Amino acid sequence: MQPVLKKVQPLLGRILIQKYVPPKKTSSGVLLPENKMASNIGQVVEVGPGRINENGQQIKPSLKQGQFVLLPEYGGYKVPKTNGEENLIIYQEEDIIAVVEGEFNTKV
Protein backbone atom coordinates (compact mmCIF):
# COMPACT_ATOMS: atom_id res chain seq x y z
CA MET A 1 0.00 0.00 0.00
CA GLN A 2 1.45 3.35 -1.08
CA PRO A 3 1.29 6.13 1.55
CA VAL A 4 -0.89 9.18 0.93
CA LEU A 5 0.72 12.34 2.27
CA LYS A 6 -1.45 15.01 3.91
CA LYS A 7 0.80 18.02 3.31
CA VAL A 8 4.20 18.70 1.79
CA GLN A 9 6.14 21.80 2.94
CA PRO A 10 9.36 22.38 0.97
CA LEU A 11 12.49 23.31 2.92
CA LEU A 12 15.06 26.03 2.27
CA GLY A 13 15.04 27.27 -1.35
CA ARG A 14 12.78 24.54 -2.70
CA ILE A 15 9.46 25.15 -4.46
CA LEU A 16 6.52 22.72 -4.68
CA ILE A 17 5.00 22.85 -8.16
CA GLN A 18 1.87 21.25 -9.57
CA LYS A 19 2.38 20.57 -13.27
CA TYR A 20 -0.23 22.14 -15.55
CA VAL A 21 -2.22 19.55 -17.48
CA PRO A 22 -3.98 21.18 -20.44
CA PRO A 23 -7.48 19.98 -21.26
CA LYS A 24 -7.59 17.17 -23.82
CA LYS A 25 -10.99 18.18 -25.17
CA THR A 26 -13.43 21.06 -24.97
CA SER A 27 -16.63 21.02 -22.94
CA SER A 28 -18.50 20.14 -26.14
CA GLY A 29 -16.25 17.12 -26.73
CA VAL A 30 -13.92 18.45 -29.47
CA LEU A 31 -10.45 16.90 -29.12
CA LEU A 32 -7.65 19.45 -28.76
CA PRO A 33 -4.15 19.00 -30.22
CA GLU A 34 -1.35 18.22 -27.77
CA ASN A 35 0.57 21.30 -26.64
CA LYS A 36 4.25 20.52 -25.90
CA MET A 37 4.87 23.93 -24.31
CA ALA A 38 2.09 23.41 -21.74
CA SER A 39 3.87 20.30 -20.43
CA ASN A 40 6.65 22.57 -19.07
CA ILE A 41 4.33 24.88 -17.16
CA GLY A 42 3.37 24.53 -13.52
CA GLN A 43 1.75 26.41 -10.69
CA VAL A 44 3.51 27.22 -7.42
CA VAL A 45 1.74 25.37 -4.59
CA GLU A 46 4.12 25.94 -1.65
CA VAL A 47 7.34 27.89 -1.20
CA GLY A 48 10.15 27.09 1.23
CA PRO A 49 11.40 29.81 3.62
CA GLY A 50 14.50 30.50 1.50
CA ARG A 51 18.03 29.25 1.02
CA ILE A 52 20.96 30.08 3.29
CA ASN A 53 23.91 31.89 1.68
CA GLU A 54 27.58 31.37 2.56
CA ASN A 55 27.36 34.11 5.26
CA GLY A 56 24.54 32.26 7.03
CA GLN A 57 21.87 34.75 5.95
CA GLN A 58 18.52 33.54 4.69
CA ILE A 59 17.59 34.68 1.17
CA LYS A 60 13.82 34.79 0.74
CA PRO A 61 12.44 33.17 -2.43
CA SER A 62 11.26 35.38 -5.28
CA LEU A 63 8.33 33.12 -6.19
CA LYS A 64 4.89 33.26 -4.60
CA GLN A 65 2.10 30.76 -4.20
CA GLY A 66 -0.26 30.72 -7.19
CA GLN A 67 2.21 31.93 -9.83
CA PHE A 68 2.62 29.99 -13.07
CA VAL A 69 6.21 29.17 -13.99
CA LEU A 70 8.19 27.72 -16.87
CA LEU A 71 9.96 24.53 -15.80
CA PRO A 72 13.04 22.79 -17.16
CA GLU A 73 12.38 19.75 -19.33
CA TYR A 74 14.17 17.46 -16.85
CA GLY A 75 14.81 17.59 -13.13
CA GLY A 76 12.88 18.03 -9.95
CA TYR A 77 11.77 15.43 -7.41
CA LYS A 78 8.39 13.78 -8.01
CA VAL A 79 6.25 13.77 -4.85
CA PRO A 80 3.94 10.83 -4.04
CA LYS A 81 0.20 11.52 -4.31
CA THR A 82 -0.90 14.10 -1.73
CA ASN A 83 -4.55 14.23 -0.61
CA GLY A 84 -5.84 13.68 -4.13
CA GLU A 85 -3.35 16.07 -5.75
CA GLU A 86 -1.20 14.63 -8.50
CA ASN A 87 1.66 15.88 -10.65
CA LEU A 88 3.51 17.47 -7.71
CA ILE A 89 7.22 18.09 -8.17
CA ILE A 90 9.77 19.85 -5.95
CA TYR A 91 12.36 22.05 -7.68
CA GLN A 92 15.21 24.18 -6.40
CA GLU A 93 14.19 27.80 -6.95
CA GLU A 94 17.22 28.46 -9.16
CA ASP A 95 16.15 25.61 -11.49
CA ILE A 96 12.87 27.34 -12.37
CA ILE A 97 13.30 29.20 -15.64
CA ALA A 98 10.71 32.00 -15.57
CA VAL A 99 7.40 33.27 -14.27
CA VAL A 100 4.79 33.16 -17.04
CA GLU A 101 1.50 34.93 -17.53
CA GLY A 102 -1.29 33.94 -19.81
CA GLU A 103 -4.70 32.38 -19.90
CA PHE A 104 -4.58 29.07 -18.09
CA ASN A 105 -7.35 26.86 -16.91
CA THR A 106 -6.86 27.52 -13.18
CA LYS A 107 -7.53 23.89 -12.38
CA VAL A 108 -4.09 22.34 -12.82
C-alpha positions as CSV (number, residue, x, y, z in Angstrom):
1,M,0.0,0.0,0.0
2,Q,1.4,3.4,-1.1
3,P,1.3,6.1,1.6
4,V,-0.9,9.2,0.9
5,L,0.7,12.3,2.3
6,K,-1.5,15.0,3.9
7,K,0.8,18.0,3.3
8,V,4.2,18.7,1.8
9,Q,6.1,21.8,2.9
10,P,9.4,22.4,1.0
11,L,12.5,23.3,2.9
12,L,15.1,26.0,2.3
13,G,15.0,27.3,-1.4
14,R,12.8,24.5,-2.7
15,I,9.5,25.2,-4.5
16,L,6.5,22.7,-4.7
17,I,5.0,22.8,-8.2
18,Q,1.9,21.3,-9.6
19,K,2.4,20.6,-13.3
20,Y,-0.2,22.1,-15.6
21,V,-2.2,19.6,-17.5
22,P,-4.0,21.2,-20.4
23,P,-7.5,20.0,-21.3
24,K,-7.6,17.2,-23.8
25,K,-11.0,18.2,-25.2
26,T,-13.4,21.1,-25.0
27,S,-16.6,21.0,-22.9
28,S,-18.5,20.1,-26.1
29,G,-16.2,17.1,-26.7
30,V,-13.9,18.4,-29.5
31,L,-10.5,16.9,-29.1
32,L,-7.7,19.4,-28.8
33,P,-4.2,19.0,-30.2
34,E,-1.3,18.2,-27.8
35,N,0.6,21.3,-26.6
36,K,4.2,20.5,-25.9
37,M,4.9,23.9,-24.3
38,A,2.1,23.4,-21.7
39,S,3.9,20.3,-20.4
40,N,6.7,22.6,-19.1
41,I,4.3,24.9,-17.2
42,G,3.4,24.5,-13.5
43,Q,1.7,26.4,-10.7
44,V,3.5,27.2,-7.4
45,V,1.7,25.4,-4.6
46,E,4.1,25.9,-1.7
47,V,7.3,27.9,-1.2
48,G,10.2,27.1,1.2
49,P,11.4,29.8,3.6
50,G,14.5,30.5,1.5
51,R,18.0,29.2,1.0
52,I,21.0,30.1,3.3
53,N,23.9,31.9,1.7
54,E,27.6,31.4,2.6
55,N,27.4,34.1,5.3
56,G,24.5,32.3,7.0
57,Q,21.9,34.7,6.0
58,Q,18.5,33.5,4.7
59,I,17.6,34.7,1.2
60,K,13.8,34.8,0.7
61,P,12.4,33.2,-2.4
62,S,11.3,35.4,-5.3
63,L,8.3,33.1,-6.2
64,K,4.9,33.3,-4.6
65,Q,2.1,30.8,-4.2
66,G,-0.3,30.7,-7.2
67,Q,2.2,31.9,-9.8
68,F,2.6,30.0,-13.1
69,V,6.2,29.2,-14.0
70,L,8.2,27.7,-16.9
71,L,10.0,24.5,-15.8
72,P,13.0,22.8,-17.2
73,E,12.4,19.7,-19.3
74,Y,14.2,17.5,-16.9
75,G,14.8,17.6,-13.1
76,G,12.9,18.0,-9.9
77,Y,11.8,15.4,-7.4
78,K,8.4,13.8,-8.0
79,V,6.3,13.8,-4.9
80,P,3.9,10.8,-4.0
81,K,0.2,11.5,-4.3
82,T,-0.9,14.1,-1.7
83,N,-4.5,14.2,-0.6
84,G,-5.8,13.7,-4.1
85,E,-3.3,16.1,-5.8
86,E,-1.2,14.6,-8.5
87,N,1.7,15.9,-10.7
88,L,3.5,17.5,-7.7
89,I,7.2,18.1,-8.2
90,I,9.8,19.8,-5.9
91,Y,12.4,22.0,-7.7
92,Q,15.2,24.2,-6.4
93,E,14.2,27.8,-7.0
94,E,17.2,28.5,-9.2
95,D,16.2,25.6,-11.5
96,I,12.9,27.3,-12.4
97,I,13.3,29.2,-15.6
98,A,10.7,32.0,-15.6
99,V,7.4,33.3,-14.3
100,V,4.8,33.2,-17.0
101,E,1.5,34.9,-17.5
102,G,-1.3,33.9,-19.8
103,E,-4.7,32.4,-19.9
104,F,-4.6,29.1,-18.1
105,N,-7.3,26.9,-16.9
106,T,-6.9,27.5,-13.2
107,K,-7.5,23.9,-12.4
108,V,-4.1,22.3,-12.8
